[in-house]
């Protein structure tokens, strides 16, 4: 189970031949994987890196809002 509370959108990409997981609240934050489990595990790492980079650049970290209207 994720320690993050951001909304995650998972879909299959024929082009990448993988599942893609995106976090709409964190622009550019996405990962891929062969299974749902793998893509979510990979996404945890990417979220960690996204937050670390934002902190290093002095950018705000969005507070998770849960389900978004446009998703």
C-alpha positions as CSV (number, residue, x, y, z in Angstrom):
1,X,0.0,0.0,0.0
2,X,1.3,3.4,-0.9
3,X,2.3,5.9,1.7
4,X,1.2,8.7,-0.6
5,X,-2.4,9.8,-1.0
6,X,-2.2,11.3,-4.5
7,X,-4.7,10.1,-7.1
8,X,-3.1,7.7,-9.6
9,X,-4.3,7.0,-13.1
10,X,-3.2,3.6,-14.5
11,X,-3.7,2.6,-18.2
12,X,-2.2,0.3,-20.7
13,X,0.0,1.8,-23.5
14,X,0.2,-0.3,-26.7
15,X,3.0,2.0,-27.9
16,X,5.1,1.2,-24.7
17,X,3.7,-2.3,-24.3
18,X,3.4,-1.5,-20.6
19,X,1.1,-0.1,-17.9
20,X,1.6,3.6,-17.3
21,X,0.8,5.3,-14.0
22,X,0.5,9.0,-13.7
23,X,0.0,11.4,-10.8
24,X,-2.0,14.4,-12.1
25,X,-1.2,16.5,-9.1
26,X,2.5,16.2,-9.7
27,X,3.2,17.4,-13.2
28,X,5.4,15.0,-15.2
29,X,5.2,12.3,-12.5
30,X,4.7,9.0,-14.3
31,X,6.1,5.5,-14.3
32,X,5.7,2.3,-16.3
33,X,5.7,-1.4,-15.5
34,X,4.7,-4.8,-16.9
35,X,2.0,-5.4,-14.2
36,X,-0.2,-3.2,-12.0
37,X,2.0,-4.1,-9.0
38,X,5.2,-3.3,-10.8
39,X,4.0,0.1,-12.1
40,X,2.8,1.1,-8.6
41,X,6.1,0.1,-7.1
42,X,8.0,2.0,-9.7
43,X,5.7,5.0,-9.2
44,X,6.5,5.2,-5.5
45,X,10.2,5.7,-6.4
46,X,9.3,8.3,-9.0
47,X,7.1,10.2,-6.5
48,X,10.0,10.2,-4.0
49,X,12.3,11.6,-6.6
50,X,9.7,14.2,-7.8
51,X,9.3,15.4,-4.2
52,X,13.1,15.5,-3.5
53,X,13.7,17.5,-6.7
54,X,10.9,19.9,-6.0
55,X,12.3,20.5,-2.5
56,X,15.8,21.0,-3.8
57,X,14.5,23.6,-6.2
58,X,12.4,25.3,-3.5
59,X,9.2,24.5,-5.3
60,X,6.0,23.7,-3.3
61,X,4.8,20.2,-2.8
62,X,1.1,19.8,-3.6
63,X,-1.1,18.5,-0.8
64,X,-3.0,15.4,-2.0
65,X,-6.6,16.3,-2.8
66,X,-7.8,12.8,-3.6
67,X,-10.0,12.2,-6.5
68,X,-9.9,15.0,-9.0
69,X,-12.8,16.4,-11.1
70,X,-11.1,15.9,-14.4
71,X,-10.0,12.3,-13.9
